[in-house]
Amino acid sequence: MNLSLQNFSSLVQSMAATVQAGTDQILNFTVGSTVRSILEGSASIALWMQWLILQVLQTTRAATSSGSDLDTWVGDFSLTRLPASPASGVVTFSRFNSNIASLVPTGSLVKSVDGSQVFTVIGDIAATGWSEALNGYLINVGANEIDIPVVAAVSGTTGNVQAGAISMLATAIAGVDKVSNSAAFQNGLDAESDVALRNRFQTFISSRSRATLSAVEHAIRSVQQGLNYTIQENAASTGRFQLGNFLVTLDDGSGYPSAALLSMVYEAIDAVRPVGSTFSVFPPVVVQVNASLTLTMQTNARAADVVAQVMGALTFYIDSLTIGMALPLTKIAQIAYSSSSQISNVTSVLLNGAAADVVVPLNGVIKAGTIVVS
């Protein structure tokens, strides 16, 4: 249903025409006249009522609702907005004196250089130096530094800091003098946007009561934001044909999704899978790519800055490739040129030592290794 909306002037004009048509005398509609004042007052009320009607209509449809109104709308269907995810990564704790052992306990805090972002040390049994008994990371005698995982205290994209942005110890740690992050944090996500929630609501409705591919995809996307996946139907884990079995390759952007995440996705798929079918959820096969290239710069260029920009841009692009995507050799030169206007030529581009594209299997994902820019 389309409403014929009117502004204040058109309302007053319509009212004046109606009133004049009801009498054989010429009425006075000049500014300040009694009749015009009554019509303008009525038009103001009509304009306000029109706005109220629009507000009601806006909140009664998912396509036009926003914010908390959209949350309550989809909530009637047991669908909720996906929450924000905190950024995480690895920071390096270092010291000047390595004569004694030092402990970095979990819960220790570090900050960005401007103090606006706080990160917390978390436990990871697979990380070097982790001690379950001490609930922290041990820097042994003779070691000057250790890499430790941290997570942002506040969820969202604000935790996606650049390389070198974390440089302050917010918690005093005996024997530790400095902290830094050599790589940028990129996995922090804001809460699901209204547009994304509406799109997911459409797939939610279309997947109800149907054990279809869209139902499986919706189940995966509803676990958390930022997931990338591929689904291979009628395929065994060995790659051979197997009727009734499907393989799900899942990545959270790191290339190494946790066992807990894989289990959550498995349970979500199991709730909607077709009866009689079987499936498996696997992490991707990570293909590490080492890139090298030579730059020719303009005479006034600051070489160190240009190299840093190129390395950062290449790392970001390569790590953003999704499952099954290839890395074209020519893309390396394109990214280098676009990262700085002070580059006049890019030569000797190699990927893993060869002047050729890097192609991965359907379950493979490319991640950046060593990038050498000369």
C-alpha positions in Angstrom: 0.0 0.0 0.0 1.4 3.4 -1.0 0.5 6.4 1.0 0.0 9.8 -0.7 2.0 12.0 1.6 1.6 15.7 1.8 3.7 18.5 3.3 2.4 21.4 5.4 1.8 23.8 2.4 -0.2 21.2 0.4 -2.3 20.4 3.4 -3.3 24.0 3.9 -4.0 24.5 0.2 -6.2 21.4 0.1 -8.1 22.5 3.2 -8.6 26.0 1.8 -9.9 24.7 -1.5 -12.4 22.4 0.3 -13.7 25.2 2.6 -14.0 27.7 -0.3 -15.9 25.1 -2.3 -18.5 24.9 0.5 -19.6 28.6 0.4 -20.6 31.1 -2.2 -18.7 33.9 -0.5 -15.0 34.7 -1.1 -13.2 33.9 2.1 -10.1 35.7 3.5 -7.1 33.3 3.5 -4.4 36.0 3.9 -1.7 35.5 6.5 -3.0 36.2 10.0 -6.6 35.8 9.1 -8.9 33.8 11.3 -9.8 31.2 8.7 -6.2 30.6 7.7 -5.0 30.3 11.3 -7.6 27.6 11.9 -6.5 25.8 8.7 -2.9 26.0 9.6 -3.6 24.6 13.1 -5.5 21.7 11.6 -2.7 21.1 9.0 -0.2 20.9 11.8 -2.2 18.2 13.6 -2.7 16.3 10.3 1.1 16.5 9.6 1.8 15.1 13.1 -0.7 12.3 12.6 0.8 11.5 9.2 4.2 11.2 10.9 2.8 8.9 13.6 1.2 6.7 10.9 4.6 6.4 9.1 6.3 5.5 12.4 3.8 2.7 13.0 4.2 1.4 9.4 7.9 1.6 9.6 8.1 -0.6 12.8 5.7 -3.2 11.6 7.9 -4.4 8.7 11.4 -5.9 8.9 12.3 -4.1 5.7 11.8 -0.7 7.3 12.5 -1.3 11.0 15.9 -0.5 12.5 17.8 -0.9 15.7 15.8 -2.3 18.6 12.6 -2.3 16.6 14.2 -4.7 14.1 15.5 -6.8 17.0 12.0 -7.2 18.5 10.5 -7.9 15.0 12.8 -10.8 14.2 12.7 -11.8 17.9 9.1 -13.0 17.3 10.7 -15.7 15.1 13.3 -16.6 17.7 16.0 -14.9 15.6 18.6 -12.6 17.4 21.2 -10.2 16.2 24.7 -11.6 16.2 26.8 -9.9 18.8 30.1 -8.0 18.3 33.3 -10.0 18.3 36.5 -8.7 20.0 39.7 -8.4 18.1 42.5 -10.8 19.0 46.1 -11.4 18.1 49.6 -11.9 19.3 51.8 -9.4 21.1 55.4 -9.7 22.0 56.5 -9.1 25.6 60.2 -8.3 25.8 62.9 -7.3 28.4 66.4 -6.0 28.6 67.6 -8.4 31.3 67.2 -12.1 30.7 69.1 -13.4 33.8 66.0 -14.4 35.7 62.7 -16.1 34.7 59.6 -13.9 34.4 55.9 -14.7 34.4 53.2 -13.0 32.4 50.0 -14.0 34.1 46.7 -14.3 32.3 44.6 -11.2 32.8 47.5 -8.9 32.4 46.6 -5.8 30.4 48.3 -3.9 27.6 47.2 -0.8 25.8 47.5 0.9 22.5 49.9 3.9 22.2 47.1 6.4 22.7 45.7 4.4 25.6 42.2 4.1 24.0 42.3 0.3 23.4 42.9 -2.3 26.1 43.8 -5.9 25.5 43.9 -8.8 28.0 46.3 -11.7 28.0 44.4 -15.0 27.6 45.4 -18.6 28.2 46.4 -20.9 25.3 47.7 -24.3 26.0 49.2 -24.5 22.5 51.2 -21.3 22.9 55.0 -21.3 23.7 55.8 -20.8 27.4 52.3 -21.6 28.7 52.2 -23.0 32.2 48.9 -24.4 33.5 50.2 -24.5 37.1 51.3 -20.9 37.1 48.3 -19.7 35.0 50.5 -17.7 32.8 53.4 -17.6 30.3 56.9 -18.2 31.5 59.9 -16.3 30.0 62.8 -18.6 30.7 66.3 -17.6 31.7 68.2 -16.5 28.6 65.1 -15.6 26.6 64.5 -11.9 25.9 61.0 -12.1 24.5 57.9 -14.2 24.1 54.8 -14.1 21.9 51.5 -14.2 23.8 47.8 -14.1 22.6 45.6 -11.2 23.8 42.0 -10.3 23.2 40.4 -6.8 23.1 38.6 -5.8 26.3 35.8 -4.2 24.2 34.2 -6.0 21.3 34.0 -4.4 17.9 36.1 -3.0 15.1 37.7 -0.5 17.4 40.1 -3.2 18.5 41.4 -3.7 15.0 44.7 -1.8 15.6 47.6 -1.4 13.2 51.0 -3.1 13.6 53.0 -1.5 16.3 50.0 0.2 17.9 50.2 -1.8 21.1 53.1 -0.4 23.1 52.0 0.2 26.7 52.0 -2.2 29.7 48.9 -1.4 31.7 49.7 -4.1 34.2 53.2 -4.0 35.9 54.9 -7.3 35.2 58.2 -8.0 37.0 61.1 -8.5 34.6 59.1 -7.3 31.5 60.0 -3.9 30.0 58.2 -3.6 26.6 55.3 -4.9 24.6 54.5 -4.6 20.9 52.4 -6.2 18.1 54.2 -7.0 14.9 51.0 -7.7 13.0 47.8 -5.8 12.7 44.6 -7.1 14.4 41.8 -7.6 11.8 39.2 -9.9 13.3 37.2 -7.6 15.5 33.6 -7.2 14.3 30.8 -4.8 15.3 27.4 -6.2 16.1 25.5 -7.4 13.1 24.2 -4.5 11.1 20.5 -3.9 10.3 21.2 -4.8 6.6 23.0 -8.0 7.5 20.2 -9.0 9.9 17.5 -8.4 7.4 19.4 -10.5 4.8 19.9 -13.3 7.3 16.2 -13.1 8.2 15.3 -13.8 4.6 17.5 -16.9 4.5 16.0 -17.9 7.9 12.5 -17.8 6.5 13.4 -19.5 3.3 15.1 -22.4 5.2 12.4 -23.2 7.6 11.1 -26.8 7.4 13.4 -27.6 4.5 16.6 -29.6 4.8 18.2 -27.7 1.9 21.5 -26.1 1.1 20.2 -22.7 2.1 19.2 -24.2 5.5 22.7 -25.5 6.1 24.2 -22.2 5.0 21.9 -20.3 7.4 22.9 -22.6 10.3 26.5 -21.8 9.6 26.1 -18.0 9.4 24.0 -17.9 12.6 26.9 -19.3 14.7 28.9 -16.1 14.6 29.9 -13.3 12.3 32.9 -13.4 10.0 32.7 -17.1 9.0 33.8 -18.2 5.6 32.8 -21.6 4.3 32.4 -24.0 1.3 30.1 -26.9 1.0 30.9 -29.9 -1.1 28.0 -32.2 -1.8 28.3 -36.0 -2.3 31.9 -36.0 -1.4 33.9 -38.0 1.1 36.7 -36.6 3.2 39.2 -38.3 0.9 37.8 -36.3 -2.0 36.1 -39.2 -3.7 32.4 -39.4 -4.6 30.1 -40.5 -1.7 26.4 -40.2 -2.2 24.6 -38.5 0.7 27.6 -37.1 2.4 28.7 -33.4 2.3 31.8 -31.7 3.5 31.9 -28.3 5.2 35.2 -26.4 5.1 35.1 -23.6 7.7 37.4 -20.6 8.4 37.0 -17.7 10.8 39.6 -15.6 9.0 42.6 -17.0 10.8 43.0 -20.2 8.8 43.0 -22.2 12.0 39.4 -22.2 13.5 39.3 -23.6 17.1 37.9 -27.0 17.9 35.1 -25.3 19.9 34.0 -23.3 16.9 34.0 -26.4 14.6 31.9 -28.2 17.2 29.4 -25.3 17.4 29.0 -25.3 13.6 28.6 -29.1 13.5 25.8 -28.9 16.1 24.1 -26.1 14.2 24.2 -28.0 10.9 23.1 -31.3 12.6 19.9 -29.6 13.6 18.8 -28.8 10.0 20.6 -31.5 7.9 18.6 -33.7 5.6 17.5 -37.0 7.2 19.7 -39.9 6.1 22.6 -37.7 5.2 26.0 -37.5 6.8 28.5 -34.6 6.9 31.8 -33.5 8.4 33.1 -30.0 9.3 36.8 -29.4 8.7 39.2 -26.5 9.0 40.7 -25.3 5.7 44.1 -26.5 4.4 46.3 -23.5 4.9 48.6 -22.7 2.0 51.3 -20.2 3.1 52.5 -17.9 0.4 55.8 -16.1 0.5 56.0 -13.1 -1.8 58.9 -11.0 -3.1 59.0 -8.0 -5.3 61.3 -5.1 -6.2 60.2 -1.5 -6.2 61.5 1.5 -8.1 60.5 4.6 -6.3 60.5 8.3 -7.0 63.6 10.3 -5.9 61.8 12.1 -3.1 60.2 8.9 -1.7 60.8 7.8 1.9 61.8 4.2 1.1 61.1 2.8 4.6 57.5 4.2 4.6 56.7 3.0 1.1 58.0 -0.5 1.9 55.9 -0.6 5.1 52.8 0.5 3.2 53.3 -2.2 0.5 54.0 -5.0 3.0 50.9 -4.0 5.0 48.6 -3.9 2.0 49.9 -7.2 0.6 49.5 -8.9 4.0 46.0 -7.6 4.4 44.9 -8.7 0.9 46.4 -12.2 1.1 45.0 -12.9 4.5 41.5 -11.7 3.3 41.3 -14.4 0.6 38.5 -16.8 1.2 38.4 -20.6 0.9 39.2 -21.8 -2.6 40.3 -18.4 -3.9 43.5 -18.3 -6.0 46.2 -15.6 -5.7 47.0 -14.1 -9.1 50.6 -13.0 -9.6 49.6 -9.8 -11.3 47.5 -8.8 -8.2 50.7 -8.4 -6.2 51.9 -5.6 -8.6 48.5 -4.0 -8.7 48.3 -3.8 -4.9 51.8 -2.4 -4.7 51.0 0.3 -7.1 47.8 1.3 -5.4 49.4 1.4 -1.9 51.6 4.4 -2.7 51.8 7.0 -5.4 55.5 7.2 -5.0 56.1 3.8 -6.8 57.1 4.2 -10.4 57.7 0.5 -11.2 57.3 -3.0 -9.7 59.4 -5.9 -11.0 60.7 -9.3 -10.1 57.3 -10.4 -8.6 57.5 -14.0 -7.2 55.1 -16.1 -5.3 56.7 -19.0 -3.4 59.8 -18.5 -5.6 57.9 -18.7 -8.9 56.5 -16.2 -11.3 53.1 -18.0 -11.4 49.7 -17.8 -9.7 49.1 -19.7 -6.5 46.0 -22.0 -6.9 44.5 -23.9 -3.9 42.1 -26.8 -3.7 38.4 -26.3 -2.9 39.2 -26.7 0.8 42.3 -24.6 0.8 42.9 -21.1 1.9 45.9 -18.8 1.3 47.6 -17.0 4.1 50.5 -14.6 4.0 54.0 -15.9 4.9 57.2 -13.9 4.5 56.9 -10.8 2.3 60.2 -9.4 1.0 60.1 -5.9 -0.6 63.3 -4.5 -1.9 
